[in-house]
C-alpha cells in the first residue's frame, strides 16, 4: 500500500532541504532563490520501524523489507498560483495525487535567506498557501457544477441531489473555508465528489515548522503561533530543523541518536512525519518473519485477515483459510515463533479477525 506525502510551501522555506534530508539523497536542488524546483521530485523511502530490527535479531533473515512512503517535493507556490502566478497551477495538480500534505513553514529568522513575502510570518504564509488550495478547489467545483446543472435539467439520475451538495460546498469554499471543515463531509454524495475531484483543501495536513538549531529544544514565538493556529483547525505541527536533518545523513543509528539527544529530542523529522502521516491515514503494519526476510506490510486499521493478506498477493485473499497470529510483544518476549507457540501464544484466526498493529502473521490458503 503506497502513501504519498506532498511537500508544499512558499519558496525558500526549506522544502527542498527537507526533501533532501527526508530521502537521504541530495536529489532536490536547494538554492536561495524562488522556483529552484522546476519539476516535482519524487522519492520512495523506507518507513523506519524499530520493531523490524528486533524481529531480525531473532530470525536472522537474509534481508529486512520495510514498508515504503513516497515523498513528492512540489515547487514553491506563491500568492496567485491558482490563477497562474509563479509557476502556476501545474503544481497544484501535483498535490492532487498525494494523500497527505506536509506544509513546510519557515519559523526562524535569517537575514541571509530571502523570504518571498519580505519577512517571517508563519500564519500569513500558511494562509497564502491554503487560500490558493481553496481557490483551485473552487475552480474545479465550478466546472463540476456546470456539468451537474446540465444533467439536472436532463433529469439525470442523482444529478439534482449531487448539485445541491456541490452548491453548498461551493458556498462554503467561497467563504474562505477549506473543504475539510465542510459540515456535511460525511454525506456520501460529498465523499464521492471528493473522490472524483481530489479536493486539495480536503486533504490531511501536517505543518512542518522549520526552525533553526536554537528552536529544536524549545518553541520560539513563530512555532508557538503556528501551534495555536493549527489547534483551531485540528491539524498537527511537527517541529524540525531541515539543516540538522541533512546533518543526520550518513550517521549510523547510534551516532544519530547521540546527536539528536544532544539537541533535546529523540526522533528525527522523518520519524515524526511518518508516524504522524500513518496516524492521519489510519494505517498500521503487520509483519511476516522468516529466514528469507522479515517484512512489514501496511494496511488500513480495521481490515480483516483476508483483506490484510491481499497486500501480499490477491490469491491469499481469494483462497484464505486461516491466519496464524502472534502479537509482536509475545514474539519478542518468547524469543520467536517456536517458543511462543509452545507457550500458547500463537492463535489461529479466521476470516472475521481484525488485524492488530504489530501482529506477526502467517497465512494459510488454497490456490
C-alpha positions as CSV (number, residue, x, y, z in Angstrom):
1,X,0.0,0.0,0.0
2,X,1.5,3.3,-1.1
3,X,1.4,6.5,0.9
4,X,2.3,9.8,-0.9
5,X,3.1,12.9,1.0
6,X,3.3,16.2,-0.9
7,X,5.8,18.7,0.5
8,X,4.5,22.2,-0.2
9,X,5.1,25.7,1.0
10,X,6.3,29.1,-0.2
11,X,9.6,29.5,-1.9
12,X,12.7,29.5,0.4
13,X,11.0,28.0,3.4
14,X,13.2,24.8,3.4
15,X,11.1,22.5,1.4
16,X,13.8,21.1,-0.8
17,X,16.3,21.0,2.1
18,X,13.7,19.0,4.0
19,X,13.2,16.7,1.0
20,X,16.9,16.1,0.7
21,X,17.1,15.2,4.4
22,X,14.0,13.0,4.4
23,X,15.1,11.0,1.4
24,X,18.7,10.9,2.5
25,X,19.7,11.9,-1.0
26,X,20.8,15.2,-2.4
27,X,18.5,15.0,-5.4
28,X,16.4,18.1,-5.0
29,X,18.4,21.3,-5.6
30,X,18.4,23.7,-2.8
31,X,19.1,27.3,-3.7
32,X,18.4,30.7,-2.2
33,X,16.0,31.9,-4.9
34,X,12.4,31.1,-5.8
35,X,11.4,28.3,-8.1
36,X,14.6,26.3,-7.9
37,X,12.5,23.2,-8.0
38,X,11.0,23.1,-11.5
39,X,9.8,19.5,-11.7
40,X,8.3,17.7,-8.8
41,X,10.9,15.4,-7.3
42,X,9.8,12.0,-6.1
43,X,11.5,9.5,-3.9
44,X,10.3,6.3,-2.3
45,X,11.9,5.7,1.0
46,X,11.6,3.0,3.7
47,X,9.4,3.6,6.7
48,X,11.6,3.3,9.8
49,X,10.2,0.8,12.3
50,X,12.5,-0.4,15.1
51,X,10.3,-3.5,15.6
52,X,11.7,-5.0,12.4
53,X,15.2,-4.8,13.7
54,X,14.1,-6.6,16.9
55,X,12.4,-9.3,14.9
56,X,15.5,-9.7,12.7
57,X,17.7,-10.3,15.8
58,X,15.6,-13.4,16.5
59,X,15.0,-14.7,13.0
60,X,18.4,-13.7,11.4
61,X,16.8,-13.2,7.9
62,X,18.6,-12.7,4.6
63,X,17.0,-9.3,4.4
64,X,14.7,-6.8,6.1
65,X,11.9,-5.3,4.0
66,X,10.4,-2.1,5.3
67,X,7.1,-0.5,4.2
68,X,7.7,2.5,1.9
69,X,6.5,6.0,1.7
70,X,6.7,8.4,-1.3
71,X,7.7,12.0,-0.8
72,X,6.9,14.5,-3.6
73,X,8.7,17.8,-3.4
74,X,6.5,20.3,-5.2
75,X,7.8,23.6,-6.4
76,X,7.2,26.6,-4.2
77,X,3.8,28.2,-4.5
78,X,3.2,31.9,-4.4
79,X,0.2,34.2,-4.0
80,X,-1.9,33.9,-7.1
81,X,-0.7,30.4,-8.0
82,X,-4.3,29.2,-8.7
83,X,-4.6,31.9,-11.3
84,X,-1.2,31.1,-12.9
85,X,1.2,33.3,-10.9
86,X,4.7,32.0,-10.4
87,X,4.9,28.6,-11.9
88,X,1.1,28.4,-11.9
89,X,-1.4,25.7,-11.1
90,X,0.5,22.9,-12.7
91,X,1.9,22.3,-9.3
92,X,-1.5,22.3,-7.7
93,X,-2.3,19.3,-9.9
94,X,0.7,17.5,-8.5
95,X,-0.6,17.9,-5.0
96,X,-3.9,16.2,-6.0
97,X,-2.0,13.0,-6.5
98,X,-0.9,12.9,-2.9
99,X,-2.8,11.7,0.2
100,X,-1.3,14.0,2.8
101,X,0.1,17.5,2.6
102,X,3.3,18.3,4.5
103,X,3.2,22.1,4.6
104,X,6.7,23.4,5.5
105,X,6.5,26.7,7.3
106,X,9.5,28.9,8.0
107,X,9.8,29.5,11.7
108,X,13.2,31.1,12.0
109,X,14.8,34.4,11.1
110,X,17.9,34.6,9.0
111,X,18.8,37.8,7.1
112,X,20.9,35.7,4.7
113,X,17.9,33.8,3.4
114,X,15.4,35.7,1.4
115,X,11.7,35.5,2.2
116,X,9.4,35.9,-0.8
117,X,7.0,37.9,1.3
118,X,9.6,40.1,2.8
119,X,9.7,38.7,6.3
120,X,8.9,35.8,8.6
121,X,5.2,35.4,9.5
122,X,4.1,31.7,9.6
123,X,0.4,32.4,9.9
124,X,0.4,34.7,6.8
125,X,2.5,32.1,4.9
126,X,0.1,29.3,5.8
127,X,-3.0,31.4,4.8
128,X,-1.4,32.2,1.4
129,X,-0.9,28.6,0.6
130,X,-4.3,27.4,1.9
131,X,-6.1,30.2,0.1
132,X,-4.5,29.0,-3.2
133,X,-5.7,25.5,-2.5
134,X,-9.2,26.7,-1.8
135,X,-9.3,28.8,-5.0
136,X,-8.1,25.8,-7.0
137,X,-10.9,23.7,-5.5
138,X,-13.4,26.4,-6.3
139,X,-12.3,26.4,-10.0
140,X,-12.7,22.6,-10.1
141,X,-16.0,22.6,-8.4
142,X,-17.4,25.3,-10.7
143,X,-16.7,23.1,-13.7
144,X,-18.4,20.2,-12.0
145,X,-21.4,22.3,-11.2
146,X,-21.7,23.4,-14.8
147,X,-21.9,19.7,-15.8
148,X,-24.3,18.8,-13.0
149,X,-26.6,21.7,-13.9
150,X,-27.0,20.3,-17.5
151,X,-27.5,16.8,-16.1
152,X,-30.1,18.0,-13.6
153,X,-32.1,19.8,-16.4
154,X,-32.0,16.5,-18.3
155,X,-33.3,14.7,-15.2
156,X,-30.2,12.5,-15.0
157,X,-30.3,10.1,-12.0
158,X,-28.9,11.7,-8.8
159,X,-27.9,14.9,-10.5
160,X,-30.1,17.2,-8.6
161,X,-29.1,15.8,-5.2
162,X,-25.4,16.0,-6.2
163,X,-25.9,19.5,-7.4
164,X,-27.4,20.6,-4.1
165,X,-24.4,19.3,-2.2
166,X,-21.9,20.8,-4.7
167,X,-23.6,24.2,-4.4
168,X,-23.5,24.0,-0.6
169,X,-19.8,23.1,-0.8
170,X,-19.1,26.0,-3.2
171,X,-20.7,28.4,-0.8
172,X,-18.5,27.1,2.0
173,X,-15.4,27.4,-0.1
174,X,-16.3,30.9,-1.2
175,X,-16.3,31.9,2.5
176,X,-12.6,31.1,2.5
177,X,-13.1,27.8,4.4
178,X,-11.4,24.6,3.5
179,X,-13.3,21.5,2.3
180,X,-12.0,19.7,5.4
181,X,-14.2,21.9,7.5
182,X,-17.4,21.3,5.4
183,X,-20.2,20.4,7.8
184,X,-21.7,17.7,5.6
185,X,-18.5,15.9,4.7
186,X,-19.8,12.6,6.0
187,X,-22.5,12.7,3.3
188,X,-21.9,10.0,0.7
189,X,-22.5,12.5,-2.1
190,X,-19.7,14.7,-0.8
191,X,-17.5,11.7,-0.3
192,X,-18.0,10.8,-4.0
193,X,-17.4,14.4,-5.1
194,X,-14.1,14.5,-3.2
195,X,-13.0,11.2,-4.7
196,X,-13.7,12.5,-8.2
197,X,-12.2,16.0,-7.7
198,X,-9.5,15.1,-5.2
199,X,-10.1,18.4,-3.4
200,X,-6.9,20.0,-2.3
201,X,-8.3,21.7,0.8
202,X,-9.9,18.4,1.9
203,X,-6.5,16.6,2.3
204,X,-5.0,15.8,5.7
205,X,-2.4,18.5,6.5
206,X,0.7,18.3,8.7
207,X,2.5,21.6,9.4
208,X,6.3,21.2,9.4
209,X,7.7,24.0,11.5
210,X,11.2,24.5,10.1
211,X,13.3,26.0,12.9
212,X,17.0,26.8,13.5
213,X,19.1,24.8,16.0
214,X,18.1,27.0,18.8
215,X,14.4,26.3,18.2
216,X,14.7,22.5,18.5
217,X,14.8,22.2,22.3
218,X,12.3,25.0,23.0
219,X,9.5,26.5,20.8
220,X,10.2,30.0,19.6
221,X,7.5,32.6,19.1
222,X,6.9,31.5,15.5
223,X,6.3,27.9,16.4
224,X,4.0,28.9,19.3
225,X,1.9,31.0,16.9
226,X,1.7,28.1,14.4
227,X,0.7,25.6,17.1
228,X,-2.1,27.9,18.2
229,X,-3.3,28.4,14.6
230,X,-3.1,24.6,13.9
231,X,-5.1,23.7,17.0
232,X,-8.0,25.8,15.8
233,X,-8.2,23.7,12.6
234,X,-7.3,20.3,14.1
235,X,-4.0,20.0,12.3
236,X,-0.8,18.8,13.8
237,X,2.6,20.5,13.9
238,X,5.9,18.7,13.6
239,X,8.9,20.7,14.5
240,X,12.1,20.0,12.6
241,X,15.3,21.7,11.6
242,X,16.0,20.9,7.9
243,X,19.7,21.7,8.3
244,X,20.0,19.3,11.2
245,X,18.1,16.6,9.3
246,X,20.7,16.9,6.5
247,X,23.5,16.6,9.0
248,X,22.0,13.2,10.1
249,X,22.6,11.9,6.6
250,X,25.5,9.4,6.8
251,X,25.3,8.9,10.5
252,X,24.7,5.4,11.8
253,X,21.8,4.8,14.2
254,X,23.9,5.2,17.4
255,X,25.5,8.4,16.2
256,X,22.2,9.9,15.1
257,X,20.6,9.0,18.4
258,X,23.5,10.7,20.3
259,X,23.3,13.8,18.1
260,X,19.6,14.1,18.5
261,X,19.8,13.6,22.3
262,X,22.3,16.4,22.5
263,X,19.7,18.7,20.9
264,X,17.0,17.6,23.3
265,X,15.0,15.3,21.1
266,X,14.9,11.6,20.4
267,X,13.3,11.4,17.0
268,X,14.3,12.6,13.6
269,X,12.0,14.7,11.4
270,X,11.5,11.7,9.2
271,X,10.3,9.5,12.0
272,X,7.9,12.2,13.3
273,X,6.5,12.8,9.8
274,X,5.9,9.2,9.0
275,X,4.4,8.4,12.4
276,X,2.0,11.4,12.1
277,X,1.1,10.6,8.5
278,X,0.3,7.0,9.4
279,X,-2.0,8.2,12.1
280,X,-3.7,10.7,9.8
281,X,-4.4,8.0,7.3
282,X,-5.4,5.3,9.8
283,X,-2.6,3.0,8.7
284,X,-1.0,0.2,10.7
285,X,1.6,-2.5,10.0
286,X,1.7,-6.2,10.4
287,X,4.8,-8.4,10.0
288,X,5.9,-11.6,8.4
289,X,9.1,-13.2,9.7
290,X,11.1,-15.9,8.1
291,X,14.7,-16.8,7.2
292,X,14.3,-15.3,3.7
293,X,13.0,-11.9,5.0
294,X,11.4,-10.0,7.9
295,X,8.9,-7.7,6.3
296,X,6.4,-5.0,7.2
297,X,3.1,-4.8,5.4
298,X,1.0,-1.6,5.6
299,X,-2.8,-1.9,5.8
300,X,-5.7,0.2,6.9
301,X,-6.7,-0.1,10.6
302,X,-9.8,-2.3,10.8
303,X,-9.0,-4.6,7.9
304,X,-9.9,-8.2,8.4
305,X,-7.4,-11.0,7.9
306,X,-8.3,-11.9,4.3
307,X,-8.1,-8.3,3.1
308,X,-4.8,-7.9,5.0
309,X,-3.4,-11.0,3.3
310,X,-4.3,-9.4,-0.1
311,X,-1.4,-6.9,0.1
312,X,1.0,-9.9,-0.1
313,X,-0.9,-11.5,-3.0
314,X,-4.5,-11.5,-4.2
315,X,-4.5,-15.3,-4.1
316,X,-4.1,-15.1,-0.3
317,X,-7.4,-13.3,0.0
318,X,-9.3,-15.5,-2.5
319,X,-8.1,-18.7,-1.0
320,X,-7.8,-17.7,2.6
321,X,-8.3,-20.5,5.1
322,X,-6.9,-19.0,8.4
323,X,-4.1,-17.0,9.8
324,X,-1.5,-17.9,12.4
325,X,-1.0,-14.9,14.6
326,X,1.5,-14.0,17.3
327,X,1.5,-10.5,18.8
328,X,4.8,-8.6,18.4
329,X,5.2,-8.3,22.1
330,X,4.8,-12.1,22.6
331,X,7.1,-12.9,19.7
332,X,9.8,-10.8,21.3
333,X,9.2,-11.9,24.8
334,X,9.4,-15.6,23.9
335,X,12.2,-15.3,21.5
336,X,10.5,-16.4,18.3
337,X,7.7,-18.5,16.8
338,X,8.5,-21.9,18.3
339,X,8.7,-20.8,21.9
340,X,5.6,-18.5,21.5
341,X,3.7,-21.4,20.1
342,X,4.7,-23.7,22.9
343,X,3.6,-21.1,25.4
344,X,0.2,-21.0,23.8
345,X,0.7,-17.5,22.4
346,X,0.0,-18.4,18.7
347,X,-3.6,-18.0,17.7
348,X,-5.5,-19.4,14.8
349,X,-7.8,-16.7,13.4
350,X,-10.5,-16.9,10.8
351,X,-12.0,-14.6,8.2
352,X,-13.5,-12.2,10.7
353,X,-10.3,-11.5,12.6
354,X,-9.4,-7.8,12.6
355,X,-5.6,-7.5,12.3
356,X,-3.8,-5.5,15.0
357,X,-0.8,-3.3,14.6
358,X,2.4,-5.4,15.1
359,X,0.8,-8.8,14.6
360,X,3.3,-11.4,13.3
361,X,1.3,-13.4,10.8
362,X,1.4,-16.5,8.6
363,X,-1.4,-17.1,6.2
364,X,-2.8,-20.5,5.1
365,X,-4.7,-20.5,1.9
366,X,-5.9,-22.6,-1.0
367,X,-4.6,-21.8,-4.5
